Amino acid sequence: MEGRVVTTRGDTITLASGESTSRHSLGSARRIEVSRGRRSHWLVGAGAGFVLGAGSTFLLLNQGGSTNPCDRSANQDAIGPGACAGLATLGGVAGAGVGAVIGGLFRTERWQDVPVQTLRVSLGPRPGVRFHAAVSLAF
């Protein structure tokens, strides 16, 4: 059951899920998880984009036989290996930017297990907020 805490009374918690509410006894709960918020995956996207961008740029620069822009033994007008590595790095940076944007579009919710015996729910005012519900852990 997933929901937003509405009220707590003694050992009973009321959750709102969609348009319905349900009451549950904390004593009968076997497992409780608390949402740690939503997280985007921009860093993973940036890493994957860098690898794909650098790799594809390297492959594009190292093909073409006698017209290969990075192989001086096959093409006397080819650029040096340092310049080819720099271009591959630029391709990686461009790929990282695109990957970060795409990874930022994917968001997942993070959940943390809470031992039922250490769960304490409190309700009360909080500065700047009309109503505040908190979950605390006692270890």
C-alpha positions, -999 to 999 in steps of 0.1 A, spaced: 0 0 0 14 34 -10 0 66 2 4 100 20 1 101 58 -32 118 67 -35 111 105 -19 90 132 -35 79 164 -17 56 187 -8 26 167 -30 34 137 -20 54 106 -44 67 80 -31 68 44 -46 86 15 -41 70 -19 -57 87 -48 -92 96 -37 -96 69 -10 -82 66 25 -74 35 45 -64 29 81 -36 5 91 -22 -8 123 15 -2 126 17 -33 148 6 -55 120 29 -39 94 57 -63 82 75 -37 61 75 1 58 94 22 33 98 59 33 102 79 1 136 97 -2 124 118 -31 127 116 -69 161 115 -85 171 122 -121 199 103 -139 217 131 -156 251 119 -144 247 84 -157 234 99 -190 264 123 -192 288 94 -187 272 72 -213 270 101 -237 307 109 -232 317 73 -240 293 71 -270 303 105 -283 341 100 -280 339 64 -293 318 73 -324 340 104 -331 371 82 -329 356 56 -352 346 83 -377 380 98 -377 398 65 -382 381 52 -413 386 60 -449 417 42 -460 439 66 -480 417 95 -470 419 87 -433 421 121 -415 441 107 -386 465 82 -402 496 99 -416 510 66 -430 479 63 -453 473 101 -458 501 126 -459 477 154 -452 463 138 -420 463 156 -388 484 145 -358 474 119 -332 471 147 -306 446 166 -327 426 134 -333 425 127 -296 413 163 -290 385 159 -316 374 126 -300 374 143 -266 352 171 -281 329 145 -295 327 130 -260 319 164 -244 292 170 -269 278 135 -262 280 141 -225 258 172 -229 232 154 -249 234 124 -225 229 147 -195 198 162 -209 184 128 -218 193 113 -185 177 143 -167 144 133 -183 144 99 -165 134 103 -129 130 75 -104 118 75 -68 142 64 -41 128 43 -12 144 34 21 134 5 43 124 15 78 124 -11 106 88 -12 119 99 -14 156 118 19 153 92 39 134 77 70 152 53 93 134 48 129 145 25 156 134 29 193 141 35 228 128 67 237 110 79 273 102 65 284 68 43 253 64 7 250 76 9 213 84 39 190 86 42 152 91 75 137 100 88 102 103 116 96 127 138 66 135 150 56 169 181 34 167 
